[in-house]
């Protein structure tokens, strides 16, 4: 493993959860795994079961996992929302809140998720960007812990099975990429919701489009997209003045039934009460192209990005 520079300063963090502020000097003599994340990122969510398991398995051998929460969207800067997700996701290791991107820049990082493996001398020895490569990453952990003199390092691999939105993607059938709705990154916006091709999406109703999101001004607004995937998620939140927004989901014009996601019932009914990733579809059977529609019964929703799995 090649040295990739020293562990940068963490002093740019705007706050910490589960820990007092940590510095490279505090961590000298410990092996550190730094995990860059943001709580709406489906790619990070699917890696989290492995990171949690590594934190628990190797803690007694000296591993310190540090999550660095760097927001993708403006609303992810809210500390109480980060705290809620840390609790809900069972994250018990230190989390640096990086709302100003200072730690991100110190690492020259570009990705969510991103893992940096730091040895006991404070040198970054390995990194991995994105999902997968879990066996390789754990073998790196084991080698660096053994190098540092830790005893009793188990050379077996953790066995994890993510549940809900933490479950691995069905890569064999996944035919749809992330689809951003705000004008800053949107692509494939169509004018006719009734004639969508794979990968296209459309709005119907009184919507305002800004850089990050689309916001519904009047009830009964709709978003439609043509997709191919086992899972469909939508990052959304109640907008200013809205506390809860009701919605209905349809697949090819019908309630989702057994294909409903964790945030929707079989009839396709759900409510947005907080800003996060919402799982709307999880197919139990064969995967093919379908048209997804979500109709918001109340105004005020802010919708950011479709993700698939």
Residue, then its C-alpha position, 0 to 999 in steps of 0.5 A: x500500500x502506497x502512502x497518500x499523504x498525512x491525515x489532514x486537519x479536522x479543525x474545519x468541522x463546524x461541530x461534532x456528534x458522539x465525540x469531542x473535537x478530534x485532531x490528528x495528534x489525538x489520533x496518533x497511535x490509532x488506526x483511523x477510517x474516515x468516511x465522507x457521507x451525506x444523509x440523503x446519498x443512496x450510495x453512502x446508505x448502501x455502504x453504511x452496514x459495512x462501515x458500522x460492522x467494521x467499527x464494532x468488530x475492530x474497535x477493541x483492536x484500536x480502530x477509530x471510525x470518523x464520519x465526516x458529514x459534508x452536505x450535498x443539498x442546503x437543507x442537509x446543513x441542519x444539525x438536528x437533521x444530521x443528529x436525527x439520521x445519526x441516531x436512526x442509522x445506529x451510528x455510534x462513532x464520532x461524526x464531524x459536521x463539515x457544513x462549510x466543506x473545510x474538511x472536504x477541501x483539506x482531503x481534496x475529496x470529490x465523492x460520497x461515499x469516500x473512505x480514507x484508511x489512515x495508519x497509526x503514524x497518521x499516514x493515509x495508506x489507501x482510499x476507496x470511492x463509491x460502493x462495493x470493494x468491501x472485501x478489499x477494504x476490510x483486508x486493508x483494515x486488517x493489514x494496517x491493524x496488524x502492522x500497528x501491533x494490534x493483537x487478536x485481529x480476526x481475519x474473517x470478514x463481517x457478514x452484513x445484509x443491509x435492510x430497507x434503503x441500506x440494501x445493496x442495489x440490484x445491479x443486474x436490472x438497474x437501468x436508471x441513473x440519478x435524476x436531479x430535478x433542480x436546474x443546476x443539474x437536471x437532465x432529460x426533462x420532458x414536456x409531456x408526462x404521458x409520453x416519457x421515454x426511459x430516463x425522462x421525467x416531467x412536471x405537471x401543475x404549478x411548480x417553481x424550479x430553482x437550482x437545487x429543487x422543484x417546489x410545488x405552489x398549489x395542491x395536486x402537482x405531479x412528477x412522473x418519470x420512466x425508469x427501470x430499477x428494483x428501487x426508486x427513491x426521491x429526496x424531498x422535504x416540506x418547504x417553508x410553511x409546510x409541516x407535512x405533505x401528503x402524496x400518492x404513488x402510482x406505477x403504470x397508473x395503478x397503486x404499487x401493491x407489493x412493490x411499495x417502498x418503505x415510506x409508502x403503503x400498498x395503496x401508494x399513500x405516504x406523507x413527507x414530514x422531514x427532509x431525507x431520502x424516501x423509498x417509494x418503490x421496491x419491486x419484489x419480482x421481475x424488473x422492466x420499464x415502468x412509469x412512476x407518478x407521484x401526486x402531492x395532495x398538499x402544496x409546499x413539497x421540495x423535491x431534489x433527486x430521484x435515485x434508483x437501486 
